[in-house]
Amino acid sequence: KGCYLKEHTAWFIKNHFRKWRSPAITHGALHGLAYLHSHALIHRDIKAGNILLTEPGQVKLADFGSASMASPANSFVGTPYWMAPEVILAMDEGQYDGKVGIWSLGITCIELAERKPPLFNMNAMSALYHIVQNDSPTLQSNEWTDSFRRFVDYCLQKIPQERPTSAELLRHDFVRRDRPIRVLI
């Protein structure tokens, strides 16, 4: 009860997902990432299945089995479809920081909106190659707001130094907009 993943499909999508829930989910996840980053921690496995909802409607990050106790990190850890390019390249090119969670959050936004993460139709090894070699994924449907599209594009900057921090994203108009008080429950 309260998990965003149910039977391998994002729970809110199966239960009449509404566009105004996505900013609330994202806002809560960003607060969790900001907390981790302020303590030099890296989650390394942000995806819908690791974002939980409590009974009162509070968003929580879960599954810290892949988390790193130090930033920067340099190991190949996470779930392939949500991995940032620099994690995939870490063994060859060096270290990465908490911005890998921002990339994964962008992929999670696509997952929540479109029911599956990008490249999910590929095997994991092909997806990893594609993430590194090709342009960042984008929302496929035209039904999403410009604000949501800009937010996702901002999260999915290929160059980590151009990717925003969790604190910067908390100021983005997509997560700051007005919504019903009890939007998630």
PLY file of the C-alpha trace (Angstrom):
ply
format ascii 1.0
element vertex 185
property float x
property float y
property float z
element edge 184
property int vertex1
property int vertex2
end_header
0.00 0.00 0.00
1.36 3.39 -0.95
3.99 2.27 -3.48
4.25 3.92 -6.88
4.94 0.61 -8.55
2.26 -2.02 -8.75
2.47 -5.00 -11.08
5.42 -3.38 -12.92
3.38 -0.30 -13.91
3.43 3.07 -12.21
0.62 2.90 -9.63
-0.86 6.35 -10.14
-1.04 5.84 -13.88
-3.07 2.67 -13.39
-5.31 4.54 -10.97
-6.30 7.53 -13.11
-2.97 9.38 -13.04
-3.60 13.11 -13.26
-1.18 15.69 -14.58
-1.26 17.65 -11.31
0.02 14.67 -9.32
3.31 14.50 -11.19
4.61 17.86 -9.85
3.71 16.84 -6.30
5.49 13.48 -6.63
8.50 15.16 -8.22
8.58 17.89 -5.57
8.64 15.31 -2.78
11.36 13.26 -4.47
13.43 16.42 -4.97
13.22 17.21 -1.27
14.56 13.72 -0.55
17.39 14.16 -3.05
18.23 17.61 -1.66
18.52 16.11 1.82
20.81 13.33 0.60
22.96 15.72 -1.43
23.32 18.08 1.55
24.92 15.14 3.38
27.17 14.15 0.41
25.10 10.99 -0.22
24.16 9.61 -3.63
21.02 7.43 -3.95
22.01 5.88 -7.34
18.70 4.08 -7.96
15.95 6.69 -8.30
12.96 5.26 -10.18
9.20 5.07 -9.61
9.56 1.78 -7.75
11.80 3.47 -5.18
9.50 6.42 -4.51
6.88 5.66 -1.90
3.78 7.44 -0.67
2.78 7.34 3.00
-0.85 7.15 4.15
-0.98 10.94 4.78
0.43 11.59 1.28
4.09 12.27 2.03
6.62 11.24 -0.63
9.58 9.15 0.57
12.65 7.77 -1.20
13.29 4.07 -0.61
15.82 1.31 -1.36
19.17 2.65 -0.29
20.97 -0.59 -1.20
22.76 1.17 -4.06
23.41 4.40 -2.18
26.93 5.75 -1.85
28.10 7.13 1.46
30.48 9.49 -0.29
30.24 11.93 -3.13
31.92 11.73 -5.57
31.60 8.03 -6.38
32.97 5.91 -9.21
31.24 2.52 -9.26
28.80 1.12 -11.82
25.63 0.81 -9.70
21.91 1.28 -10.37
19.12 0.08 -12.64
20.18 0.32 -16.31
17.26 2.24 -17.86
17.52 5.01 -15.25
21.35 5.30 -15.18
23.00 8.60 -15.96
25.63 8.50 -18.73
28.45 9.29 -16.28
27.59 6.25 -14.14
27.84 4.01 -17.19
31.19 5.59 -18.08
32.50 5.70 -14.49
34.86 2.75 -14.86
36.64 4.45 -17.77
36.22 8.14 -17.08
36.23 8.57 -13.33
33.90 9.98 -10.74
30.35 11.29 -10.56
28.23 13.06 -7.95
24.63 13.48 -6.81
23.57 14.85 -10.18
23.16 11.24 -11.31
19.98 11.29 -9.20
18.73 14.30 -11.15
19.14 12.35 -14.41
17.30 9.40 -12.89
14.52 11.69 -11.68
14.09 12.99 -15.24
13.79 9.40 -16.47
11.33 8.72 -13.64
9.21 11.68 -14.77
9.02 10.12 -18.23
8.23 6.77 -16.61
5.34 8.27 -14.61
3.99 10.13 -17.64
4.35 7.38 -20.24
4.06 4.24 -18.08
7.58 2.97 -18.82
11.07 4.49 -18.84
12.68 5.30 -22.19
14.44 2.39 -23.93
12.45 -0.17 -21.92
11.84 -2.12 -25.13
15.62 -2.78 -25.43
17.70 -5.27 -23.51
19.69 -3.66 -20.69
23.08 -3.71 -22.47
21.65 -2.06 -25.59
19.95 0.57 -23.43
23.23 1.37 -21.63
24.99 1.84 -24.97
22.12 4.01 -26.24
22.14 6.22 -23.11
25.83 7.03 -23.60
25.90 7.34 -27.40
22.63 9.09 -28.30
20.72 12.23 -27.41
18.85 12.45 -24.13
15.34 11.00 -24.14
12.31 13.29 -24.27
8.60 13.02 -23.54
6.91 11.41 -26.54
3.31 12.60 -26.10
2.27 16.16 -26.90
-0.25 16.17 -24.04
2.28 17.33 -21.42
2.75 20.97 -20.46
5.67 23.06 -21.63
6.73 23.45 -18.00
6.91 19.66 -17.55
8.83 19.27 -20.82
11.35 21.94 -19.79
11.77 20.30 -16.38
12.46 16.87 -17.91
14.84 18.34 -20.48
16.68 20.24 -17.72
17.10 17.03 -15.69
18.35 15.11 -18.72
21.33 17.26 -19.67
24.02 14.84 -20.90
26.87 16.92 -19.47
26.65 16.66 -15.66
28.00 20.19 -15.13
25.03 21.53 -17.14
22.52 19.49 -15.14
20.82 21.36 -12.28
21.13 20.54 -8.61
18.15 19.37 -6.57
18.05 22.81 -4.89
17.86 24.54 -8.30
15.09 22.20 -9.43
13.05 22.94 -6.30
12.74 26.49 -7.70
11.54 25.30 -11.14
8.03 26.44 -12.08
6.95 22.84 -12.75
7.22 21.83 -9.08
6.36 25.24 -7.59
2.96 25.67 -9.22
-0.25 25.64 -7.23
-2.06 22.35 -6.73
-4.73 20.99 -4.40
-3.52 20.64 -0.79
-4.15 16.88 -0.60
-3.22 16.13 -4.19
-1.58 12.76 -3.57
-4.23 10.97 -1.51
0 1
1 2
2 3
3 4
4 5
5 6
6 7
7 8
8 9
9 10
10 11
11 12
12 13
13 14
14 15
15 16
16 17
17 18
18 19
19 20
20 21
21 22
22 23
23 24
24 25
25 26
26 27
27 28
28 29
29 30
30 31
31 32
32 33
33 34
34 35
35 36
36 37
37 38
38 39
39 40
40 41
41 42
42 43
43 44
44 45
45 46
46 47
47 48
48 49
49 50
50 51
51 52
52 53
53 54
54 55
55 56
56 57
57 58
58 59
59 60
60 61
61 62
62 63
63 64
64 65
65 66
66 67
67 68
68 69
69 70
70 71
71 72
72 73
73 74
74 75
75 76
76 77
77 78
78 79
79 80
80 81
81 82
82 83
83 84
84 85
85 86
86 87
87 88
88 89
89 90
90 91
91 92
92 93
93 94
94 95
95 96
96 97
97 98
98 99
99 100
100 101
101 102
102 103
103 104
104 105
105 106
106 107
107 108
108 109
109 110
110 111
111 112
112 113
113 114
114 115
115 116
116 117
117 118
118 119
119 120
120 121
121 122
122 123
123 124
124 125
125 126
126 127
127 128
128 129
129 130
130 131
131 132
132 133
133 134
134 135
135 136
136 137
137 138
138 139
139 140
140 141
141 142
142 143
143 144
144 145
145 146
146 147
147 148
148 149
149 150
150 151
151 152
152 153
153 154
154 155
155 156
156 157
157 158
158 159
159 160
160 161
161 162
162 163
163 164
164 165
165 166
166 167
167 168
168 169
169 170
170 171
171 172
172 173
173 174
174 175
175 176
176 177
177 178
178 179
179 180
180 181
181 182
182 183
183 184
